[in-house]
Amino acid sequence: MKSFFHRPYAELLFAVSLLITTQMAAQSRMKYVDQSLPEYKPQQVKVPKDRGYVMRDGSIRIVGFDDMSGMISRWNALFERTHPGIRLTPILKGNGTAIPAITYDMTLLAPEGGGATLLELLPYEKIYGSKKDPVAALIIRVGHGSLTPGAKISPLSIVTNRENTLPSITEGQVASIFSTGAGTGDITSWQQLGHPHAAGGELTIHPTGLYWDAYQRPQDEYMGEYMMYRHFGPFPGHVFSPNYEQYLTYKEVAKAVEHDRAAIGILPLNALDKDLRVVPMPATDGKGMTTGSAEDIIADRYPYPRDLYFYIRREPGTPIDPLMAEYVKMVLSKQGQEAIAADPKGYLPLNKHDVDQELERLDRAKTWAPRSKQGPKLNFPFPSPEPIGNE
């Protein structure tokens, strides 16, 4: 039987359907925008004449994470509309371009997905910091990872085969399974977890995930540092276990866990399928369990959220850049967070409490004293392991 539609019309119908579905999804995410966020009230700022981020045509260069291109386009449009005469040029080629750009003053600010690696930060720290008087970039969190398939930064989850009966797992147990050397004893068997029959008779746990070091070029070069330096004990954490089974892609990790009831894996929440099960974890606020819903991520209740950041050039003895500060305030406004919720890649906005914290961090950075006078709570230790510092 011949199709009613000719191929061009069928393709057009599919494209329209996809567009409608995407728009509906974006509209549904608008419910996550905190209505108590501050409205954006633009303040007039001037384009400096002596900064490297000003291009020959007079526009302002923004270099960094390519997955943020949609929201940055919306932010730029809002900023240009409220600041006549200022033009912004996004050059978004990936996370690896962000820190070099702020190191050499080639961007107003550097959008980063998940946080920069130590290797990326090293040149910046070598130029502007020292172990005696550490100086790091100003780091502002602007949004949360995505639950939408295809997005490059998503919260990480602990998963098992569908038939595995492990009821829950703690952050400490995850660290003891996937890493070694904590001094509290590695967990290698289901018996140690208190569930000897979780894997259907298999005694040994099979920890599974991506190659943890970037030199192996895994699909997600940031997963290893994220877990090791931020979640496997106090910085610099503990190395991955010799029992850890490593793969290059998340698809390979998922397949390995799906076919092994004794496996326990690390996967992004946006890369799961029906044959995998997310193991519930205690929420960070101590109230119940979580498997990473959008609501829990926005409320900061999920243990492995992975977020979106701006890394900002900051030199000792120099005032904060008014143009940069104005742009950041716009992003942290209600309109700025709506731009995140509207993005088809599904990244999630910050809540009011988080926005207030970031605005306070920005305000404290207005006075950046010479190194010898800089207070210890206004900078980050070398190297910078965690974008959200305990200040």
C-alpha positions in Angstrom: 0.0 0.0 0.0 1.4 3.4 -1.0 1.9 6.1 1.6 -0.7 8.9 1.5 2.1 11.4 1.9 4.9 12.1 -0.6 8.3 12.0 1.1 8.9 15.8 1.2 5.5 16.3 2.8 6.1 13.5 5.3 9.5 15.1 6.2 7.9 18.5 6.6 5.2 17.0 8.9 7.8 15.3 11.0 9.8 18.6 11.3 6.7 20.5 12.4 5.7 17.8 14.9 9.2 17.8 16.3 9.2 21.6 16.6 5.8 21.6 18.4 7.0 18.8 20.8 10.2 20.8 21.6 8.2 24.0 22.2 5.8 22.2 24.5 8.7 20.7 26.5 10.3 24.1 26.8 7.0 25.6 28.0 6.6 22.8 30.6 10.0 23.6 32.0 8.9 27.2 32.6 7.2 25.9 35.8 10.7 25.4 37.2 11.5 29.1 37.1 11.3 30.5 40.6 8.7 33.4 40.5 10.5 35.1 43.4 13.6 35.7 41.4 14.6 39.4 40.9 13.4 41.1 37.7 16.2 42.3 35.6 16.8 46.1 35.9 19.4 47.1 33.4 22.2 49.5 34.4 24.1 51.3 31.7 27.7 50.2 31.2 30.4 51.1 28.7 32.5 48.9 26.5 36.1 49.2 27.6 38.7 50.2 25.0 41.6 48.2 26.4 40.3 44.7 26.8 41.2 41.7 24.6 37.6 40.5 24.4 36.6 43.6 22.4 36.8 42.5 18.7 37.9 44.7 15.8 34.4 45.4 14.9 33.7 46.6 18.4 31.6 43.6 19.5 32.1 41.7 22.7 33.4 38.1 22.4 32.0 35.3 24.5 33.9 32.0 24.2 33.1 28.6 25.8 30.7 25.7 26.1 28.8 25.0 22.9 25.8 23.3 24.6 24.9 26.7 26.0 24.6 28.3 22.6 20.8 28.6 22.7 20.6 30.2 26.1 23.5 32.5 25.3 21.7 33.7 22.2 18.7 34.6 24.3 20.9 36.3 26.9 22.8 38.3 24.2 19.5 39.4 22.6 18.2 40.6 25.9 21.5 42.4 26.8 21.7 44.1 23.4 18.0 45.2 23.6 18.5 46.7 27.0 22.0 48.2 26.2 21.7 49.9 22.8 25.0 50.1 21.0 26.5 47.0 22.6 26.9 44.0 20.4 28.0 40.5 21.5 29.6 37.8 19.4 29.4 34.2 20.7 32.2 31.8 19.7 31.1 28.5 21.4 33.4 25.6 20.4 33.3 23.6 23.7 34.5 23.5 27.3 38.2 23.2 26.3 38.1 26.8 24.8 36.7 28.5 27.9 39.7 28.7 30.3 42.3 29.6 27.7 40.0 32.5 26.6 39.8 34.0 30.1 43.5 33.4 30.7 44.4 35.6 27.7 41.5 38.0 28.1 39.8 36.9 24.9 36.3 36.6 26.3 34.0 38.7 28.6 33.3 35.5 30.6 33.7 31.8 29.9 30.6 29.5 29.9 31.5 26.1 31.3 29.5 22.9 31.5 30.2 20.8 34.6 33.3 22.8 35.8 36.8 23.1 34.4 39.4 20.4 34.9 42.6 20.9 36.8 44.6 20.6 33.6 42.5 23.3 32.0 43.0 25.6 35.0 46.7 25.1 35.3 47.9 27.8 32.9 45.5 30.4 34.5 46.8 29.5 38.0 50.4 29.6 36.9 50.0 33.1 35.5 47.7 34.6 38.2 48.2 32.5 41.3 50.7 30.9 43.6 50.7 28.4 46.4 51.5 31.2 48.8 48.9 33.6 47.6 46.4 31.5 45.6 44.3 33.3 43.0 41.7 31.6 40.9 39.0 32.7 38.5 35.7 34.0 39.9 33.3 31.1 39.4 29.5 31.8 39.2 27.0 29.0 39.0 24.2 29.9 36.5 22.2 26.7 36.0 21.8 22.9 36.5 22.5 20.0 34.2 19.9 18.6 31.8 17.7 15.5 32.0 17.0 15.7 28.2 18.7 13.1 26.0 21.4 14.6 23.8 22.5 17.3 26.3 26.2 17.1 27.0 26.1 17.8 30.8 23.6 15.8 32.8 23.5 14.8 36.5 25.2 11.5 37.1 23.4 8.5 38.5 24.2 5.1 40.1 22.6 2.4 38.1 22.2 -1.4 38.1 20.6 -4.1 36.0 16.8 -4.2 36.2 17.0 -7.5 38.1 19.3 -6.2 40.7 17.4 -5.7 44.0 19.8 -3.3 45.8 17.2 -0.9 47.5 19.4 2.1 48.0 23.0 3.3 48.3 24.8 6.2 50.0 27.5 8.5 48.7 30.0 7.0 51.1 29.2 3.5 49.8 29.6 4.7 46.2 33.0 6.1 47.0 34.1 2.9 48.7 32.9 0.8 45.7 34.4 2.9 42.9 37.6 4.2 44.6 40.3 2.8 46.8 42.6 4.1 49.5 40.1 6.0 51.7 41.3 4.1 54.8 37.8 3.1 55.7 37.9 -0.1 53.7 36.9 -0.7 50.1 33.6 -2.3 49.3 33.9 -5.2 46.9 31.0 -7.5 47.7 27.3 -7.3 48.0 27.6 -8.8 51.5 29.4 -5.6 52.6 26.4 -3.6 51.4 24.1 -5.7 53.5 22.4 -7.2 50.5 24.2 -10.5 49.6 21.4 -11.6 47.3 21.0 -8.3 45.4 22.9 -9.7 42.3 21.2 -13.1 42.3 23.9 -15.2 43.8 27.0 -13.2 42.4 29.1 -12.2 45.4 31.5 -9.6 43.8 30.4 -6.1 42.8 31.5 -5.1 39.3 31.9 -1.3 39.3 31.5 0.1 35.7 31.9 3.4 34.0 33.9 5.6 31.6 37.6 5.8 31.6 38.3 8.2 34.4 41.3 10.0 32.9 41.0 12.4 30.0 44.1 11.0 28.3 42.0 8.0 27.2 39.6 10.4 25.4 36.3 9.0 26.8 33.0 10.4 25.7 32.8 12.6 28.8 36.2 13.7 29.9 34.8 15.5 33.0 33.1 12.5 34.7 36.3 11.1 36.3 37.5 14.4 37.9 34.0 15.2 39.0 33.7 11.9 41.0 37.2 11.6 42.2 38.0 15.1 43.2 34.5 16.1 44.5 32.9 12.9 45.8 35.6 10.3 46.6 36.6 11.9 49.9 38.3 15.2 50.7 40.2 16.8 47.9 42.1 15.4 46.0 39.9 12.4 46.8 40.9 8.8 46.1 41.8 7.0 42.9 39.4 4.7 41.1 39.4 1.1 42.2 41.5 -1.5 40.3 38.3 -3.4 39.9 36.7 -0.6 38.0 35.7 -1.7 34.4 36.3 1.2 32.0 34.7 2.0 28.6 35.0 4.9 26.1 31.3 5.6 25.7 28.2 5.8 27.9 26.4 3.5 25.5 29.1 0.8 26.2 28.7 1.3 29.9 24.9 1.0 29.7 25.2 -2.2 27.7 27.7 -3.7 30.2 25.4 -3.0 33.1 22.3 -4.2 31.3 23.9 -7.6 30.7 25.5 -8.0 34.1 23.3 -8.3 37.2 26.4 -7.9 39.4 27.4 -4.6 37.8 26.9 -1.2 39.3 27.5 1.8 36.9 27.9 5.5 36.7 25.7 7.0 33.9 24.1 10.4 33.2 20.5 10.6 34.0 19.8 11.6 30.4 21.4 8.4 29.0 19.3 5.7 30.6 17.0 3.1 29.1 14.3 0.7 30.2 16.8 -2.0 31.1 18.6 0.1 33.7 17.5 1.0 37.2 18.6 4.2 39.0 19.5 3.2 42.6 17.8 5.6 45.1 20.2 7.7 47.2 19.6 9.7 50.4 18.8 13.3 49.6 21.5 15.9 50.6 19.1 17.6 52.9 18.5 14.4 54.9 14.9 14.2 53.9 14.0 11.0 52.2 15.5 9.4 49.0 16.0 10.8 45.5 16.6 9.4 42.0 17.2 12.8 40.4 13.9 14.4 39.5 14.0 17.9 38.1 12.5 19.2 41.3 15.2 17.5 43.5 18.0 18.8 41.3 16.7 22.4 41.4 16.2 22.1 45.2 19.9 20.9 45.5 18.7 17.6 47.0 20.5 15.4 44.5 24.1 14.2 45.3 25.6 14.4 41.7 23.9 17.3 40.0 26.6 18.7 37.6 25.9 22.4 36.8 26.6 25.2 34.4 29.1 27.9 35.3 30.7 31.2 34.2 34.4 31.3 34.8 35.5 34.9 35.0 39.0 36.4 34.7 40.0 38.1 37.9 43.4 39.6 38.6 44.9 40.8 41.9 44.7 44.5 42.5 42.2 45.1 39.7 38.5 46.2 40.0 35.8 43.9 38.8 34.7 44.5 35.2 31.4 46.4 35.2 30.3 45.1 31.8 30.9 41.5 32.9 29.1 42.1 36.3 26.1 43.6 34.5 25.8 40.6 32.1 26.0 38.1 35.1 23.3 40.0 37.0 21.1 39.7 33.9 21.7 35.9 33.7 20.8 35.6 37.4 17.6 37.5 37.0 14.1 36.0 36.4 14.4 36.8 32.7 17.9 35.2 32.5 16.7 32.0 34.2 13.7 31.8 31.9 16.2 31.7 29.0 17.6 28.5 30.5 14.2 26.9 31.0 13.3 27.8 27.4 16.3 26.1 25.9 15.5 22.9 24.0 18.5 21.1 25.5 16.6 21.0 28.8 19.0 22.6 31.2 17.4 23.6 34.5 17.3 27.0 36.2 18.5 27.9 39.7 16.2 28.5 42.7 16.0 31.8 44.5 18.4 30.7 47.3 21.1 29.7 44.8 20.7 32.9 42.8 21.1 35.0 46.0 24.3 33.1 46.8 25.8 33.7 43.4 24.8 37.4 43.5 26.5 37.7 46.9 29.6 36.0 45.5 29.6 38.5 42.6 29.2 41.4 45.0 32.1 40.3 47.2 34.3 40.1 44.2 33.9 43.8 43.5 36.9 44.6 45.6 39.8 42.4 44.6 42.7 43.5 46.6 46.4 42.9 45.9 47.6 39.4 46.7 49.3 40.4 50.0 46.0 41.9 51.3 43.6 39.4 49.9 41.5 37.6 52.5 41.5 33.8 52.5 37.7 33.5 51.9 37.7 35.5 48.7 39.6 33.0 46.5 40.0 29.4 45.8 42.9 27.1 46.7 45.2 25.9 44.0 44.1 24.0 42.1 40.4 24.7 42.1 38.7 21.3 42.7 35.1 22.5 43.3 33.3 25.4 41.5 31.1 26.0 44.5 33.6 26.9 47.3 32.9 26.7 51.0 33.3 30.4 51.6 
